């Protein structure tokens, strides 16, 4: 019984340290509870998260349904990593983050699939060049609803 308690204590400490290190480096884990549109989600702590570096069509614009469906199919109900860049929140109070699932950067994936554009909204983002390259490639290859 003593070994079990000791093992649980060690595992608990290891998990706590891991979570602390992730959050200190701008990475948090969250569960997606709702997809708002093609580039915005709500997470399990009640926060709204706007994906950094991209812009998907808004409700009523061409390609909205495709962008929303693609995003929802990728992230709905899943555990994701939220990765911080230079800006924490937008003017609406939403968290600004990159989303990662199983090593895949979802923001970039949406641009590669032609359902979102590369857009930094005047911010200097670490990954801006990769998003612009992905957009140029999707556009030249006519991938996705934005480039048909």
N, C-alpha and C positions, 0 to 999 in steps of 0.2 A: 504494500500500500504506500509505503514511504517513497519507493522508486517511482510510482505512478504520479504522486504529487510533485516530486522533483522534476520529472519529465514534463508534466504539464506547465510547471513554472518556467522551465527553460524554453519550451515552445512558445508560451505566451510572451516572454521577453523578446524572443527572436522576431515574432510577428510585430510586436510593438515597435521595435527598432526599425524593421523593414518599412512599416507605415510612416514612421517619423522621417526616415531618410528620403522616401519618395516625396512626401509633402514638402520637405525642405528644399528639394530640387525642382519644385514646380510640377510634380506629377502626383495625381490623385486617382484613386479608383472610384468609379461610380456606376450605378445601374441606371439605364435609360428607362424611364417610365412613360414618356410620351414623345412623339415626334410632332413638332409644331408645324414645320414646313420643310423645305429642301435643304436648309442649313441651320436649323435651330431645334434643340431638344430640351426636355425637362428631365432632371435627374432626381434620384431618390431622396435627396435632402431638400427638395422643393425649388432649387435654383434653376434658372433658365440659362442654357449654354448656347452661344452663337459660335459657329465654326469660324476659325481664323483663316484668312487668306483666300476665301472663296465667296462667291455670291451666286445663289441659286434663284431661279425665277420666283416671283411673289404670286400669291393667289390671284387668279384672273389673267395672268400673263401666259403667253405661249410657253409650253414645256413645263409648266408648274406641276401638273399631275405626274408626269414622268419622273421629274426630279424628286418629288415627295415620295413616290412609290419606291424608287431606287434607294433612297436614303432610309426609309422605313424598313425595307427588306434587309438592309445591312445591319441596322443598329437596334431595332425595336426589341425591348426586353433583355438586352445583352449588357454584360459587364464591360466597361470600357476604361481605358486610361485617359484622363484629361491632362493635357500637357500645356503648360503655361508658356507664353512668349513674353514680349516686352510690355504689352498692355494687359491689364487685368480685367477691365470691364468697358463696355461701350456706353454711349450716352443714355441708353435705356436701362442701364444697370445689369445687363446680362453679362455673365462670365464669357470671356473670349478665350477659346481653347482649341487645340488640335485634339482630335479623337483618334485613339488607336485601339484596334482589336486584333489580337493575335499577331502583333508586329506590323499590321497594315495601317497606314495613315489614311483614315477615312476621308479627310478633307481632300487629299491628293487624289484618292480613288474616284471621288465624284467628278473632279475636273477631268481625269483621264477617261471617264465614261461619257463625257460630254453632256452632263446634266447640271454642271455648275461652271462658272467662269472664275478665273484667277482674279482676285480683287483684294488689294491691301488697304483700301480706304485711307490712303495717305500715311499709314503706319509703316515703319521699317520693320519688316518681319524676317526672321531667320530663314524661313522657307519660301520666300517670295519668288526667287528665281526658279525653283523646282515647279511651282504652280504655273508660272508663265510658260515654261517649257512644255508642261503637260497640256496646257490649253492650246498652244501652237500645234502640237502633235495631233490632238483630237480634232482640231479645226481642219488641218490639212488632210487628215484621213477621213473627215466627215463622220466622226463617231458621235453618237448620241443625238438627242433631239435638238440641241442647240446648234448643231452644225450640219443638219440635213439640208 
